[in-house]
Amino acid sequence: MKLENERLCVEISELGAEVTRIRDKKNNAELLWEADPVYWKRHSPVLFPNVGKTYRNTVLINGTHYPTSQHGFARDSRFKCICEKADSASFLLASSEETKEVYPFDFELVITYTLKEKSLCVKWEVRNPGEEEMYFTIGGHPAFRFAGTDEKKEDYILRFPGKDSLQYILIDPAEAAADPTKVHTLALSGECCPVTEEMFENDALIFDGGQIEEVWLCHKDGTPYVGMKCEGFPDFGIWSVKDAPFVCLEPWMGRCDDIGFDKELSQKPNVNRAAPGESFSKEYEIIAGN
């Protein structure tokens, strides 16, 4: 599936409804990571019905423990294209007997991609056709590759408009869960911080509290390369792999579990809800640079 306008060329796979290419035609730049498995085998997976890992890889729903996989099953599920236009496309994943073995709710997940000049709008809609309230988290995980084949993390900076510092937490490697008791400060100078290998030594940086609503990956001289707007998202992740020539900017509606979380999914912080017959929707925007 391809969407194209004067500025961008976007390709989308029905597997995971995953964007596999974003080409900035003006700057002759491939913005999205090519999924080279040497570093990471994905481009821009959709995380549903859980973002990150649940504590000890299980989730408690109505008194029953269900096994979970990191980031949920949507990224490895085949969606159906239900609407295709010149500038937009929508994809559907519906619950099945297979999904109910790990996630007992009836659901319809519709993902719509829309081109708007130099941006790609990503919209999630989670519908509840069932008879009980459903709970879930959902997130994006796009990886933005560096423009030059020989460029490294040190050739880029991150800019957070309107911010002078940010607070983040990390994953405890022994527990494979977030540790909210240890809060770190990301110091900014002129709204910016350098991208370094060291900042990802402990996996992703997790920003809670709706701190990030706009972020830009910029060249070292400050020229915008690719940006994201994600208003109203309570959580955000920034991640990369050692020596990998990409950075992931991840808007999340809810996130991985904290260490020791063993309560019902309905009690999870920032969990999303959809009542019977109702739906939840949220969107964010990927923007090409100058």
Protein Blocks (a to p, Z undefined) as FASTA:
>chain_A
ZZddfkbccdddfehpiafbdcdfklopafbdghiakloccfbdcddfbehjaehhiace
ehiacdddehijmlmcccddfbdcfkbccddddddfklmmmombdcddddddddehjacc
dddddddfbfbdcdddddddddcddfblkbcfklpccddehiabdcdddddfklopacfk
bccddddeehiacddfklmmnopaddehhlagbdcdddfkopafbdcddehiabdcdddd
ehiacddddddeddaddehiabdfklpghiacddehiacdddddddddZZ
